[in-house]
Amino acid sequence: MLIKKFFKTKQEAEVTFELNVEQAKKVQLVAEFNDWQPMEMRFIKKDKTYRAKVRLPKNKEFHFRYLIDNERWENDHQADAYIPNGFGSDNSIVSTTS
């Protein structure tokens, strides 16, 4: 799930990436905005959800995916769009246009 917060006085948006996955030991956010370097997502016990917050420039689109336990790729089922990648699957898209 994507949760977006837009600021009137800043040219950026705060995007919270959330993934609810059972029996995962580790979930990482992998995206073009972090040069495709895996970023650890924090596990929230109360919600049983992995979460990461990122500030991104407004009015742009970014490709991303989730990497579960260093072996399984997942898309965000509530992404703004999906675009085929060069690996035979799709990337999730997050848009920062308000």
N, C-alpha and C positions, 0 to 999 in steps of 0.2 A: 504494500500500500504506500502511496505517496501522499504526504501532507505538506502543503506549501503555505508559507507565510511571506507576504509581500510588504515591503517597507515603503512608505511614501517619500521619505527623505533620502533613501539609498538606492543605488542602481544594482541591487542584488536581492535575491530571494533566499529564504531559509527553507531547505527541502529536507524533510525527514523521510528516510527510507525505512520501511518496516517489512519484515518477513516473518510469518508464523510458520515454522517448520518443526515437525516432531522428530525426536531422536537425532538431532544434529549436535555435534560437539563444538562446531565452529562454523560461522557464516561470515563471509567477506563480501564487501561491495567492490566490484571491479568496474571502472568506468573510464570514459575518455577524459573526463575532467580531472582525474588523478593519474593520467598517463597509463591507464590499465594496470596500475599497481594495486594488488589486493589490500583493502582497508578493512580492518577488523570491525565487526558490528557488535555492539554490546547486547548481552542477553538480559532481558527484563523478566524476572521470574514471575512477577505478578500477572503480566499479560501473556507469558510464554511466547514472547516475541523478540526477535533480534532487531536492533534499531541503530541507525546512524544519522546524524544531522550534519548537513553540509550547506555552506553559503555559496550560491552560484550567481553569475551575472544574469541580469534580467534580459528577457527577449531573445533567448537562445534555446537550442535543443541539444541534449546530450544523450549518447548511447550508454547503456549500463546493463550489467547482469549481476546475479548473485552466485557466489561459489560456495558450495556446501561441502564441508569436510575435505577440502582440497581435491575433490573428484567429481562432483556433480554440479552442473550448471542449471540455474533456474531463472526464469523471467519473472517480472512483477506482473501479477495478473490484473492489476489496475493501472498499468502504465498508460501514458498518454498516447502512445503508438508503438508499433513494432516494425522493424526494418530487417530484412535478411542480411546476415553477415557472411563472411567468406568461409564459414565452417559448417554450412549446411543447416543452420538453425537461425533463429531471429535474435536480435538485440532489443531490449526494452528501450523506450525513449521517454525522457522527462523533459517537458517544456517549461520554461520559466517566464512565459508570457502570461500576464495577469488577465 
